[in-house]
């Protein structure tokens, strides 16, 4: 699965993973959302996040939310 990374305009530290570039299943109340990256097939997600956990969440809910730590550099 190709995993797209999104950034929320509602919260500067909020990010999401989704399986489609449009982010069609991301929660509207936390958007607008902007695609900021992609995790290719068989590649590891950033920040040592579990690819298996992300894929299970996407399959169940259509997306996976995550929050950057205060001391982490911003993903762009």
PyMOL Python script that loads the backbone (N, CA, C, O; Angstrom):
from pymol import cmd

cmd.read_pdbstr("""\
ATOM      1  N   UNK A   1       0.841  -1.183   0.000  1.00  0.00           N
ATOM      2  CA  UNK A   1       0.000   0.000   0.000  1.00  0.00           C
ATOM      3  C   UNK A   1       0.887   1.247   0.000  1.00  0.00           C
ATOM      4  O   UNK A   1       1.847   1.335   0.765  1.00  0.00           O
ATOM      5  N   UNK A   2       0.559   2.201  -0.856  1.00  0.00           N
ATOM      6  CA  UNK A   2       1.205   3.513  -0.835  1.00  0.00           C
ATOM      7  C   UNK A   2       0.459   4.345   0.206  1.00  0.00           C
ATOM      8  O   UNK A   2      -0.771   4.392   0.200  1.00  0.00           O
ATOM      9  N   UNK A   3       1.198   4.999   1.095  1.00  0.00           N
ATOM     10  CA  UNK A   3       0.596   5.764   2.183  1.00  0.00           C
ATOM     11  C   UNK A   3       0.944   7.240   1.994  1.00  0.00           C
ATOM     12  O   UNK A   3       2.114   7.609   1.887  1.00  0.00           O
ATOM     13  N   UNK A   4      -0.096   8.074   1.954  1.00  0.00           N
ATOM     14  CA  UNK A   4       0.103   9.512   1.803  1.00  0.00           C
ATOM     15  C   UNK A   4       0.076  10.187   3.168  1.00  0.00           C
ATOM     16  O   UNK A   4      -0.707   9.818   4.043  1.00  0.00           O
ATOM     17  N   UNK A   5       0.944  11.180   3.335  1.00  0.00           N
ATOM     18  CA  UNK A   5       1.045  11.920   4.587  1.00  0.00           C
ATOM     19  C   UNK A   5       0.389  13.283   4.385  1.00  0.00           C
ATOM     20  O   UNK A   5       0.638  13.968   3.393  1.00  0.00           O
ATOM     21  N   UNK A   6      -0.457  13.662   5.349  1.00  0.00           N
ATOM     22  CA  UNK A   6      -1.177  14.925   5.288  1.00  0.00           C
ATOM     23  C   UNK A   6      -0.899  15.768   6.528  1.00  0.00           C
ATOM     24  O   UNK A   6      -0.603  15.251   7.605  1.00  0.00           O
ATOM     25  N   UNK A   7      -1.002  17.064   6.343  1.00  0.00           N
ATOM     26  CA  UNK A   7      -0.865  18.031   7.432  1.00  0.00           C
ATOM     27  C   UNK A   7      -2.181  18.776   7.571  1.00  0.00           C
ATOM     28  O   UNK A   7      -2.805  19.144   6.576  1.00  0.00           O
ATOM     29  N   UNK A   8      -2.600  18.996   8.808  1.00  0.00           N
ATOM     30  CA  UNK A   8      -3.841  19.696   9.091  1.00  0.00           C
ATOM     31  C   UNK A   8      -3.595  21.196   9.228  1.00  0.00           C
ATOM     32  O   UNK A   8      -2.614  21.618   9.840  1.00  0.00           O
ATOM     33  N   UNK A   9      -4.489  21.996   8.656  1.00  0.00           N
ATOM     34  CA  UNK A   9      -4.446  23.446   8.881  1.00  0.00           C
ATOM     35  C   UNK A   9      -5.052  23.808  10.229  1.00  0.00           C
ATOM     36  O   UNK A   9      -4.759  24.874  10.769  1.00  0.00           O
ATOM     37  N   UNK A  10      -5.891  22.938  10.780  1.00  0.00           N
ATOM     38  CA  UNK A  10      -6.565  23.214  12.050  1.00  0.00           C
ATOM     39  C   UNK A  10      -5.613  23.131  13.237  1.00  0.00           C
ATOM     40  O   UNK A  10      -5.813  23.809  14.245  1.00  0.00           O
ATOM     41  N   UNK A  11      -4.585  22.306  13.119  1.00  0.00           N
ATOM     42  CA  UNK A  11      -3.620  22.119  14.201  1.00  0.00           C
ATOM     43  C   UNK A  11      -2.243  21.898  13.586  1.00  0.00           C
ATOM     44  O   UNK A  11      -2.048  20.944  12.833  1.00  0.00           O
ATOM     45  N   UNK A  12      -1.297  22.759  13.896  1.00  0.00           N
ATOM     46  CA  UNK A  12       0.008  22.724  13.230  1.00  0.00           C
ATOM     47  C   UNK A  12       0.797  21.437  13.458  1.00  0.00           C
ATOM     48  O   UNK A  12       1.666  21.103  12.652  1.00  0.00           O
ATOM     49  N   UNK A  13       0.520  20.722  14.518  1.00  0.00           N
ATOM     50  CA  UNK A  13       1.251  19.486  14.822  1.00  0.00           C
ATOM     51  C   UNK A  13       0.505  18.220  14.400  1.00  0.00           C
ATOM     52  O   UNK A  13       1.047  17.120  14.517  1.00  0.00           O
ATOM     53  N   UNK A  14      -0.727  18.358  13.913  1.00  0.00           N
ATOM     54  CA  UNK A  14      -1.534  17.199  13.560  1.00  0.00           C
ATOM     55  C   UNK A  14      -1.221  16.728  12.149  1.00  0.00           C
ATOM     56  O   UNK A  14      -1.190  17.523  11.210  1.00  0.00           O
ATOM     57  N   UNK A  15      -0.991  15.431  12.008  1.00  0.00           N
ATOM     58  CA  UNK A  15      -0.720  14.801  10.728  1.00  0.00           C
ATOM     59  C   UNK A  15      -1.651  13.607  10.578  1.00  0.00           C
ATOM     60  O   UNK A  15      -2.291  13.172  11.535  1.00  0.00           O
ATOM     61  N   UNK A  16      -1.714  13.091   9.366  1.00  0.00           N
ATOM     62  CA  UNK A  16      -2.537  11.911   9.101  1.00  0.00           C
ATOM     63  C   UNK A  16      -1.914  11.099   7.985  1.00  0.00           C
ATOM     64  O   UNK A  16      -1.178  11.620   7.147  1.00  0.00           O
ATOM     65  N   UNK A  17      -2.220   9.820   7.990  1.00  0.00           N
ATOM     66  CA  UNK A  17      -1.868   8.918   6.908  1.00  0.00           C
ATOM     67  C   UNK A  17      -3.170   8.485   6.249  1.00  0.00           C
ATOM     68  O   UNK A  17      -4.171   8.259   6.929  1.00  0.00           O
ATOM     69  N   UNK A  18      -3.155   8.369   4.932  1.00  0.00           N
ATOM     70  CA  UNK A  18      -4.317   7.880   4.188  1.00  0.00           C
ATOM     71  C   UNK A  18      -3.823   7.142   2.955  1.00  0.00           C
ATOM     72  O   UNK A  18      -2.672   7.293   2.544  1.00  0.00           O
ATOM     73  N   UNK A  19      -4.706   6.343   2.372  1.00  0.00           N
ATOM     74  CA  UNK A  19      -4.324   5.531   1.212  1.00  0.00           C
ATOM     75  C   UNK A  19      -4.578   6.229  -0.115  1.00  0.00           C
ATOM     76  O   UNK A  19      -4.176   5.721  -1.161  1.00  0.00           O
ATOM     77  N   UNK A  20      -5.245   7.393  -0.094  1.00  0.00           N
ATOM     78  CA  UNK A  20      -5.501   8.090  -1.356  1.00  0.00           C
ATOM     79  C   UNK A  20      -4.982   9.523  -1.281  1.00  0.00           C
ATOM     80  O   UNK A  20      -5.047  10.167  -0.233  1.00  0.00           O
ATOM     81  N   UNK A  21      -4.473  10.007  -2.397  1.00  0.00           N
ATOM     82  CA  UNK A  21      -3.855  11.329  -2.469  1.00  0.00           C
ATOM     83  C   UNK A  21      -4.824  12.454  -2.143  1.00  0.00           C
ATOM     84  O   UNK A  21      -4.403  13.517  -1.687  1.00  0.00           O
ATOM     85  N   UNK A  22      -6.099  12.240  -2.366  1.00  0.00           N
ATOM     86  CA  UNK A  22      -7.078  13.293  -2.076  1.00  0.00           C
ATOM     87  C   UNK A  22      -7.419  13.374  -0.589  1.00  0.00           C
ATOM     88  O   UNK A  22      -7.978  14.375  -0.140  1.00  0.00           O
ATOM     89  N   UNK A  23      -7.091  12.336   0.178  1.00  0.00           N
ATOM     90  CA  UNK A  23      -7.415  12.328   1.604  1.00  0.00           C
ATOM     91  C   UNK A  23      -8.915  12.339   1.841  1.00  0.00           C
ATOM     92  O   UNK A  23      -9.390  12.947   2.801  1.00  0.00           O
ATOM     93  N   UNK A  24      -9.653  11.679   0.986  1.00  0.00           N
ATOM     94  CA  UNK A  24     -11.122  11.731   0.997  1.00  0.00           C
ATOM     95  C   UNK A  24     -11.761  11.238   2.295  1.00  0.00           C
ATOM     96  O   UNK A  24     -12.897  11.607   2.594  1.00  0.00           O
ATOM     97  N   UNK A  25     -11.063  10.419   3.064  1.00  0.00           N
ATOM     98  CA  UNK A  25     -11.650   9.879   4.290  1.00  0.00           C
ATOM     99  C   UNK A  25     -11.165  10.601   5.550  1.00  0.00           C
ATOM    100  O   UNK A  25     -11.544  10.225   6.660  1.00  0.00           O
ATOM    101  N   UNK A  26     -10.339  11.623   5.390  1.00  0.00           N
ATOM    102  CA  UNK A  26      -9.848  12.369   6.551  1.00  0.00           C
ATOM    103  C   UNK A  26     -10.978  13.193   7.167  1.00  0.00           C
ATOM    104  O   UNK A  26     -11.858  13.661   6.444  1.00  0.00           O
ATOM    105  N   UNK A  27     -10.971  13.380   8.489  1.00  0.00           N
ATOM    106  CA  UNK A  27     -12.054  14.109   9.153  1.00  0.00           C
ATOM    107  C   UNK A  27     -12.090  15.590   8.736  1.00  0.00           C
ATOM    108  O   UNK A  27     -11.107  16.312   8.905  1.00  0.00           O
ATOM    109  N   UNK A  28     -13.218  16.027   8.199  1.00  0.00           N
ATOM    110  CA  UNK A  28     -13.383  17.409   7.752  1.00  0.00           C
ATOM    111  C   UNK A  28     -13.161  18.408   8.884  1.00  0.00           C
ATOM    112  O   UNK A  28     -12.594  19.478   8.666  1.00  0.00           O
ATOM    113  N   UNK A  29     -13.606  18.061  10.097  1.00  0.00           N
ATOM    114  CA  UNK A  29     -13.526  18.992  11.217  1.00  0.00           C
ATOM    115  C   UNK A  29     -12.086  19.337  11.599  1.00  0.00           C
ATOM    116  O   UNK A  29     -11.851  20.326  12.293  1.00  0.00           O
ATOM    117  N   UNK A  30     -11.130  18.535  11.154  1.00  0.00           N
ATOM    118  CA  UNK A  30      -9.714  18.777  11.470  1.00  0.00           C
ATOM    119  C   UNK A  30      -8.946  19.339  10.280  1.00  0.00           C
ATOM    120  O   UNK A  30      -7.731  19.520  10.360  1.00  0.00           O
ATOM    121  N   UNK A  31      -9.628  19.615   9.192  1.00  0.00           N
ATOM    122  CA  UNK A  31      -8.988  20.114   7.979  1.00  0.00           C
ATOM    123  C   UNK A  31      -9.053  21.620   7.878  1.00  0.00           C
ATOM    124  O   UNK A  31      -9.409  22.295   8.844  1.00  0.00           O
ATOM    125  N   UNK A  32      -8.723  22.142   6.747  1.00  0.00           N
ATOM    126  CA  UNK A  32      -8.367  21.409   5.536  1.00  0.00           C
ATOM    127  C   UNK A  32      -7.036  20.668   5.677  1.00  0.00           C
ATOM    128  O   UNK A  32      -6.182  21.021   6.490  1.00  0.00           O
ATOM    129  N   UNK A  33      -6.898  19.644   4.868  1.00  0.00           N
ATOM    130  CA  UNK A  33      -5.719  18.793   4.864  1.00  0.00           C
ATOM    131  C   UNK A  33      -4.911  19.035   3.597  1.00  0.00           C
ATOM    132  O   UNK A  33      -5.467  19.277   2.525  1.00  0.00           O
ATOM    133  N   UNK A  34      -3.592  18.967   3.737  1.00  0.00           N
ATOM    134  CA  UNK A  34      -2.698  19.143   2.596  1.00  0.00           C
ATOM    135  C   UNK A  34      -1.705  17.989   2.549  1.00  0.00           C
ATOM    136  O   UNK A  34      -1.047  17.688   3.544  1.00  0.00           O
ATOM    137  N   UNK A  35      -1.600  17.345   1.391  1.00  0.00           N
ATOM    138  CA  UNK A  35      -0.626  16.265   1.223  1.00  0.00           C
ATOM    139  C   UNK A  35       0.782  16.850   1.310  1.00  0.00           C
ATOM    140  O   UNK A  35       1.099  17.831   0.638  1.00  0.00           O
ATOM    141  N   UNK A  36       1.617  16.238   2.141  1.00  0.00           N
ATOM    142  CA  UNK A  36       2.989  16.726   2.334  1.00  0.00           C
ATOM    143  C   UNK A  36       4.044  15.654   2.082  1.00  0.00           C
ATOM    144  O   UNK A  36       5.241  15.930   2.164  1.00  0.00           O
ATOM    145  N   UNK A  37       3.607  14.436   1.778  1.00  0.00           N
ATOM    146  CA  UNK A  37       4.576  13.375   1.533  1.00  0.00           C
ATOM    147  C   UNK A  37       3.906  12.063   1.198  1.00  0.00           C
ATOM    148  O   UNK A  37       2.682  11.933   1.223  1.00  0.00           O
ATOM    149  N   UNK A  38       4.742  11.101   0.887  1.00  0.00           N
ATOM    150  CA  UNK A  38       4.251   9.765   0.565  1.00  0.00           C
ATOM    151  C   UNK A  38       5.264   8.746   1.069  1.00  0.00           C
ATOM    152  O   UNK A  38       6.473   8.976   1.037  1.00  0.00           O
ATOM    153  N   UNK A  39       4.743   7.621   1.531  1.00  0.00           N
ATOM    154  CA  UNK A  39       5.570   6.490   1.947  1.00  0.00           C
ATOM    155  C   UNK A  39       5.359   5.420   0.883  1.00  0.00           C
ATOM    156  O   UNK A  39       4.264   4.870   0.762  1.00  0.00           O
ATOM    157  N   UNK A  40       6.389   5.128   0.122  1.00  0.00           N
ATOM    158  CA  UNK A  40       6.292   4.169  -0.971  1.00  0.00           C
ATOM    159  C   UNK A  40       6.059   2.747  -0.502  1.00  0.00           C
ATOM    160  O   UNK A  40       6.180   2.437   0.683  1.00  0.00           O
ATOM    161  N   UNK A  41       5.726   1.899  -1.442  1.00  0.00           N
ATOM    162  CA  UNK A  41       5.496   0.482  -1.163  1.00  0.00           C
ATOM    163  C   UNK A  41       6.716  -0.128  -0.484  1.00  0.00           C
ATOM    164  O   UNK A  41       7.836  -0.004  -0.980  1.00  0.00           O
ATOM    165  N   UNK A  42       6.499  -0.777   0.636  1.00  0.00           N
ATOM    166  CA  UNK A  42       7.573  -1.451   1.342  1.00  0.00           C
ATOM    167  C   UNK A  42       8.548  -0.546   2.079  1.00  0.00           C
ATOM    168  O   UNK A  42       9.525  -1.038   2.643  1.00  0.00           O
ATOM    169  N   UNK A  43       8.312   0.756   2.090  1.00  0.00           N
ATOM    170  CA  UNK A  43       9.192   1.705   2.784  1.00  0.00           C
ATOM    171  C   UNK A  43       8.687   1.958   4.192  1.00  0.00           C
ATOM    172  O   UNK A  43       7.503   1.778   4.476  1.00  0.00           O
ATOM    173  N   UNK A  44       9.585   2.377   5.075  1.00  0.00           N
ATOM    174  CA  UNK A  44       9.212   2.671   6.458  1.00  0.00           C
ATOM    175  C   UNK A  44       8.649   4.077   6.585  1.00  0.00           C
ATOM    176  O   UNK A  44       9.164   5.008   5.966  1.00  0.00           O
ATOM    177  N   UNK A  45       7.597   4.242   7.381  1.00  0.00           N
ATOM    178  CA  UNK A  45       7.060   5.575   7.649  1.00  0.00           C
ATOM    179  C   UNK A  45       8.064   6.397   8.473  1.00  0.00           C
ATOM    180  O   UNK A  45       9.002   5.841   9.044  1.00  0.00           O
ATOM    181  N   UNK A  46       7.865   7.708   8.532  1.00  0.00           N
ATOM    182  CA  UNK A  46       8.775   8.548   9.314  1.00  0.00           C
ATOM    183  C   UNK A  46       8.627   8.320  10.815  1.00  0.00           C
ATOM    184  O   UNK A  46       7.633   7.763  11.281  1.00  0.00           O
ATOM    185  N   UNK A  47       9.635   8.759  11.558  1.00  0.00           N
ATOM    186  CA  UNK A  47       9.627   8.769  13.029  1.00  0.00           C
ATOM    187  C   UNK A  47       9.438   7.397  13.659  1.00  0.00           C
ATOM    188  O   UNK A  47       8.918   7.286  14.769  1.00  0.00           O
ATOM    189  N   UNK A  48       9.859   6.355  12.956  1.00  0.00           N
ATOM    190  CA  UNK A  48       9.789   4.981  13.458  1.00  0.00           C
ATOM    191  C   UNK A  48       8.366   4.546  13.804  1.00  0.00           C
ATOM    192  O   UNK A  48       8.169   3.701  14.677  1.00  0.00           O
ATOM    193  N   UNK A  49       7.375   5.122  13.122  1.00  0.00           N
ATOM    194  CA  UNK A  49       5.994   4.687  13.305  1.00  0.00           C
ATOM    195  C   UNK A  49       5.806   3.332  12.631  1.00  0.00           C
ATOM    196  O   UNK A  49       6.459   3.039  11.629  1.00  0.00           O
ATOM    197  N   UNK A  50       4.929   2.518  13.168  1.00  0.00           N
ATOM    198  CA  UNK A  50       4.711   1.161  12.673  1.00  0.00           C
ATOM    199  C   UNK A  50       3.872   1.163  11.402  1.00  0.00           C
ATOM    200  O   UNK A  50       2.717   1.587  11.412  1.00  0.00           O
ATOM    201  N   UNK A  51       4.458   0.688  10.313  1.00  0.00           N
ATOM    202  CA  UNK A  51       3.723   0.587   9.046  1.00  0.00           C
ATOM    203  C   UNK A  51       2.525  -0.350   9.194  1.00  0.00           C
ATOM    204  O   UNK A  51       1.447  -0.059   8.677  1.00  0.00           O
ATOM    205  N   UNK A  52       2.701  -1.458   9.887  1.00  0.00           N
ATOM    206  CA  UNK A  52       1.619  -2.417  10.084  1.00  0.00           C
ATOM    207  C   UNK A  52       0.443  -1.761  10.820  1.00  0.00           C
ATOM    208  O   UNK A  52      -0.712  -1.942  10.436  1.00  0.00           O
ATOM    209  N   UNK A  53       0.738  -1.013  11.860  1.00  0.00           N
ATOM    210  CA  UNK A  53      -0.302  -0.324  12.633  1.00  0.00           C
ATOM    211  C   UNK A  53      -1.035   0.700  11.757  1.00  0.00           C
ATOM    212  O   UNK A  53      -2.261   0.801  11.810  1.00  0.00           O
ATOM    213  N   UNK A  54      -0.285   1.453  10.958  1.00  0.00           N
ATOM    214  CA  UNK A  54      -0.872   2.454  10.063  1.00  0.00           C
ATOM    215  C   UNK A  54      -1.775   1.785   9.031  1.00  0.00           C
ATOM    216  O   UNK A  54      -2.894   2.243   8.801  1.00  0.00           O
ATOM    217  N   UNK A  55      -1.304   0.718   8.413  1.00  0.00           N
ATOM    218  CA  UNK A  55      -2.100   0.029   7.395  1.00  0.00           C
ATOM    219  C   UNK A  55      -3.371  -0.573   7.992  1.00  0.00           C
ATOM    220  O   UNK A  55      -4.423  -0.544   7.354  1.00  0.00           O
ATOM    221  N   UNK A  56      -3.289  -1.114   9.200  1.00  0.00           N
ATOM    222  CA  UNK A  56      -4.487  -1.658   9.846  1.00  0.00           C
ATOM    223  C   UNK A  56      -5.502  -0.550  10.117  1.00  0.00           C
ATOM    224  O   UNK A  56      -6.700  -0.749   9.910  1.00  0.00           O
ATOM    225  N   UNK A  57      -5.042   0.609  10.575  1.00  0.00           N
ATOM    226  CA  UNK A  57      -5.944   1.738  10.841  1.00  0.00           C
ATOM    227  C   UNK A  57      -6.583   2.243   9.546  1.00  0.00           C
ATOM    228  O   UNK A  57      -7.776   2.545   9.514  1.00  0.00           O
ATOM    229  N   UNK A  58      -5.786   2.333   8.482  1.00  0.00           N
ATOM    230  CA  UNK A  58      -6.330   2.774   7.192  1.00  0.00           C
ATOM    231  C   UNK A  58      -7.373   1.785   6.688  1.00  0.00           C
ATOM    232  O   UNK A  58      -8.422   2.194   6.190  1.00  0.00           O
ATOM    233  N   UNK A  59      -7.102   0.509   6.808  1.00  0.00           N
ATOM    234  CA  UNK A  59      -8.068  -0.509   6.363  1.00  0.00           C
ATOM    235  C   UNK A  59      -9.356  -0.472   7.187  1.00  0.00           C
ATOM    236  O   UNK A  59     -10.440  -0.709   6.654  1.00  0.00           O
ATOM    237  N   UNK A  60      -9.242  -0.177   8.477  1.00  0.00           N
ATOM    238  CA  UNK A  60     -10.415  -0.160   9.358  1.00  0.00           C
ATOM    239  C   UNK A  60     -11.179   1.159   9.287  1.00  0.00           C
ATOM    240  O   UNK A  60     -12.409   1.161   9.239  1.00  0.00           O
ATOM    241  N   UNK A  61     -10.456   2.288   9.279  1.00  0.00           N
ATOM    242  CA  UNK A  61     -11.078   3.600   9.424  1.00  0.00           C
ATOM    243  C   UNK A  61     -10.872   4.539   8.239  1.00  0.00           C
ATOM    244  O   UNK A  61     -11.519   5.584   8.158  1.00  0.00           O
ATOM    245  N   UNK A  62      -9.978   4.178   7.324  1.00  0.00           N
ATOM    246  CA  UNK A  62      -9.705   5.026   6.173  1.00  0.00           C
ATOM    247  C   UNK A  62      -8.566   6.003   6.373  1.00  0.00           C
ATOM    248  O   UNK A  62      -8.151   6.671   5.426  1.00  0.00           O
ATOM    249  N   UNK A  63      -8.050   6.099   7.597  1.00  0.00           N
ATOM    250  CA  UNK A  63      -6.949   7.018   7.902  1.00  0.00           C
ATOM    251  C   UNK A  63      -6.345   6.666   9.251  1.00  0.00           C
ATOM    252  O   UNK A  63      -6.900   5.868  10.007  1.00  0.00           O
ATOM    253  N   UNK A  64      -5.189   7.277   9.544  1.00  0.00           N
ATOM    254  CA  UNK A  64      -4.533   7.165  10.850  1.00  0.00           C
ATOM    255  C   UNK A  64      -4.043   8.564  11.207  1.00  0.00           C
ATOM    256  O   UNK A  64      -3.283   9.163  10.446  1.00  0.00           O
ATOM    257  N   UNK A  65      -4.467   9.089  12.347  1.00  0.00           N
ATOM    258  CA  UNK A  65      -3.998  10.395  12.813  1.00  0.00           C
ATOM    259  C   UNK A  65      -2.774  10.231  13.703  1.00  0.00           C
ATOM    260  O   UNK A  65      -2.610   9.209  14.369  1.00  0.00           O
ATOM    261  N   UNK A  66      -1.931  11.233  13.707  1.00  0.00           N
ATOM    262  CA  UNK A  66      -0.799  11.271  14.633  1.00  0.00           C
ATOM    263  C   UNK A  66      -0.400  12.716  14.857  1.00  0.00           C
ATOM    264  O   UNK A  66      -0.672  13.582  14.025  1.00  0.00           O
ATOM    265  N   UNK A  67       0.237  12.968  15.969  1.00  0.00           N
ATOM    266  CA  UNK A  67       0.621  14.311  16.374  1.00  0.00           C
ATOM    267  C   UNK A  67       2.138  14.371  16.534  1.00  0.00           C
ATOM    268  O   UNK A  67       2.759  13.499  17.141  1.00  0.00           O
ATOM    269  N   UNK A  68       2.709  15.430  15.969  1.00  0.00           N
ATOM    270  CA  UNK A  68       4.148  15.648  16.103  1.00  0.00           C
ATOM    271  C   UNK A  68       4.447  16.032  17.554  1.00  0.00           C
ATOM    272  O   UNK A  68       3.657  16.734  18.186  1.00  0.00           O
ATOM    273  N   UNK A  69       5.567  15.581  18.073  1.00  0.00           N
ATOM    274  CA  UNK A  69       5.990  16.012  19.398  1.00  0.00           C
ATOM    275  C   UNK A  69       6.426  17.473  19.326  1.00  0.00           C
ATOM    276  O   UNK A  69       6.848  17.956  18.275  1.00  0.00           O
ATOM    277  N   UNK A  70       6.321  18.153  20.434  1.00  0.00           N
ATOM    278  CA  UNK A  70       6.656  19.576  20.493  1.00  0.00           C
ATOM    279  C   UNK A  70       8.100  19.851  20.068  1.00  0.00           C
ATOM    280  O   UNK A  70       8.394  20.897  19.489  1.00  0.00           O
ATOM    281  N   UNK A  71       8.988  18.917  20.355  1.00  0.00           N
ATOM    282  CA  UNK A  71      10.398  19.147  20.046  1.00  0.00           C
ATOM    283  C   UNK A  71      10.826  18.543  18.705  1.00  0.00           C
ATOM    284  O   UNK A  71      12.003  18.610  18.351  1.00  0.00           O
ATOM    285  N   UNK A  72       9.883  17.950  17.952  1.00  0.00           N
ATOM    286  CA  UNK A  72      10.213  17.361  16.657  1.00  0.00           C
ATOM    287  C   UNK A  72      10.214  18.430  15.579  1.00  0.00           C
ATOM    288  O   UNK A  72       9.384  19.338  15.607  1.00  0.00           O
ATOM    289  N   UNK A  73      11.150  18.332  14.615  1.00  0.00           N
ATOM    290  CA  UNK A  73      11.100  19.271  13.500  1.00  0.00           C
ATOM    291  C   UNK A  73       9.865  19.017  12.663  1.00  0.00           C
ATOM    292  O   UNK A  73       9.427  17.874  12.536  1.00  0.00           O
ATOM    293  N   UNK A  74       9.308  20.041  12.103  1.00  0.00           N
ATOM    294  CA  UNK A  74       8.073  19.930  11.313  1.00  0.00           C
ATOM    295  C   UNK A  74       8.329  19.140  10.047  1.00  0.00           C
ATOM    296  O   UNK A  74       9.330  19.353   9.363  1.00  0.00           O
ATOM    297  N   UNK A  75       7.407  18.214   9.731  1.00  0.00           N
ATOM    298  CA  UNK A  75       7.488  17.489   8.462  1.00  0.00           C
ATOM    299  C   UNK A  75       6.912  18.371   7.370  1.00  0.00           C
ATOM    300  O   UNK A  75       5.842  18.954   7.544  1.00  0.00           O
ATOM    301  N   UNK A  76       7.587  18.473   6.278  1.00  0.00           N
ATOM    302  CA  UNK A  76       7.072  19.323   5.193  1.00  0.00           C
ATOM    303  C   UNK A  76       7.173  18.634   3.870  1.00  0.00           C
ATOM    304  O   UNK A  76       6.787  19.200   2.848  1.00  0.00           O
TER     305      UNK A  76
END
""", "prot")
cmd.dss("prot")
cmd.show_as("cartoon", "prot")
cmd.util.cbc("prot")
cmd.orient("prot")
